[in-house]
Amino acid sequence: MNPTRMDAGWVVVQTKPRQEDTAFANLQQQGYSAYLPRLAVPRRRREQWVTVREPLFPGYLFVRLTPGKDDPAKLAYGQSITDACIGWDDSQEVLRILSDAVKARRAR
């Protein structure tokens, strides 16, 4: 899934450490639209360079909830999800913080 814009229906979900893929699959099995942005990163494995696709925001992914239909409390916590969804206003702040962290990491 590749959303073209983030609207009020998209929220951030925190996952267990290194469990983004599992949480993503679990959310899709529950019938939610989920988005896990990835970044191609070169890594050295067995003395060779390979490109791996890592989560852009480790520990977080995005879930689309339909206002009035989907209840964030019904998400199956414990299936790689550790924290409740946050609303759009808070999501924007989290995205800003994560974006700043990515920029700082790339500047090193």
C-alpha positions as CSV (number, residue, x, y, z in Angstrom):
1,M,0.0,0.0,0.0
2,N,1.3,3.4,-0.9
3,P,-0.8,6.3,0.5
4,T,-0.5,9.5,-1.4
5,R,-1.2,11.7,1.6
6,M,-1.8,11.4,5.4
7,D,-5.2,12.4,6.5
8,A,-7.0,12.4,9.8
9,G,-7.6,8.6,9.5
10,W,-3.9,7.7,9.7
11,V,-2.4,7.1,13.2
12,V,0.9,6.0,14.5
13,V,1.3,2.6,16.3
14,Q,4.3,1.7,18.3
15,T,5.6,-1.9,17.9
16,K,7.7,-4.2,19.9
17,P,11.5,-3.8,19.1
18,R,12.3,-5.2,15.7
19,Q,8.7,-6.5,15.2
20,E,7.5,-4.0,12.6
21,D,7.0,-6.8,10.0
22,T,5.0,-9.0,12.4
23,A,2.9,-6.1,13.6
24,F,2.2,-5.1,10.0
25,A,1.1,-8.6,9.0
26,N,-1.1,-8.9,12.2
27,L,-2.8,-5.6,11.4
28,Q,-3.5,-6.7,7.9
29,Q,-4.9,-10.0,9.1
30,Q,-7.2,-8.0,11.4
31,G,-8.5,-6.1,8.3
32,Y,-6.7,-2.8,8.8
33,S,-4.9,-0.8,6.2
34,A,-1.3,-0.5,7.4
35,Y,1.7,1.3,6.0
36,L,5.4,0.5,6.9
37,P,7.7,2.9,5.1
38,R,11.1,1.4,4.3
39,L,14.5,2.7,3.4
40,A,17.1,0.9,1.3
41,V,20.3,0.7,3.3
42,P,23.7,-0.8,2.3
43,R,25.0,-3.3,4.8
44,R,28.0,-5.5,4.9
45,R,27.2,-9.2,5.1
46,R,29.7,-12.0,4.8
47,E,32.3,-9.6,3.3
48,Q,29.8,-8.5,0.7
49,W,27.8,-5.3,0.4
50,V,24.0,-6.0,0.2
51,T,21.1,-3.6,0.2
52,V,18.5,-4.3,2.9
53,R,15.1,-2.6,3.3
54,E,14.8,-1.4,6.9
55,P,11.9,0.4,8.5
56,L,12.2,4.2,8.0
57,F,10.9,4.7,11.5
58,P,12.1,1.7,13.6
59,G,9.4,0.7,16.1
60,Y,6.6,2.5,14.4
61,L,4.1,2.0,11.6
62,F,0.9,3.6,10.4
63,V,-2.6,2.3,10.5
64,R,-5.6,3.8,8.8
65,L,-8.7,4.0,11.0
66,T,-12.1,5.1,9.7
67,P,-13.5,7.7,12.1
68,G,-16.8,6.4,13.6
69,K,-16.1,2.9,12.4
70,D,-12.8,1.7,13.7
71,D,-12.0,1.7,17.4
72,P,-8.3,1.9,18.3
73,A,-9.1,0.0,21.5
74,K,-9.9,-3.0,19.4
75,L,-6.4,-3.4,18.0
76,A,-4.9,-6.6,19.1
77,Y,-2.3,-5.4,21.5
78,G,0.4,-7.9,22.4
79,Q,0.6,-9.1,18.8
80,S,3.7,-6.9,18.3
81,I,1.8,-3.7,19.2
82,T,2.9,-2.2,22.4
83,D,1.3,1.2,22.6
84,A,-2.1,2.7,21.8
85,C,-2.6,4.7,18.6
86,I,-2.1,8.4,18.9
87,G,-4.2,11.0,17.0
88,W,-3.3,13.1,14.0
89,D,-2.0,16.1,16.0
90,D,0.3,13.9,18.0
91,S,1.3,11.9,14.9
92,Q,2.5,15.1,13.2
93,E,4.8,15.8,16.2
94,V,6.1,12.2,16.2
95,L,6.8,12.4,12.5
96,R,8.6,15.7,12.9
97,I,10.8,14.2,15.7
98,L,11.5,11.1,13.7
99,S,12.3,13.1,10.6
100,D,14.8,15.3,12.5
101,A,16.4,12.1,13.8
102,V,16.7,10.6,10.3
103,K,18.2,13.9,9.0
104,A,20.7,14.0,11.9
105,R,21.7,10.3,11.3
106,R,22.2,11.0,7.6
107,A,24.4,14.0,8.3
108,R,26.9,11.9,10.3
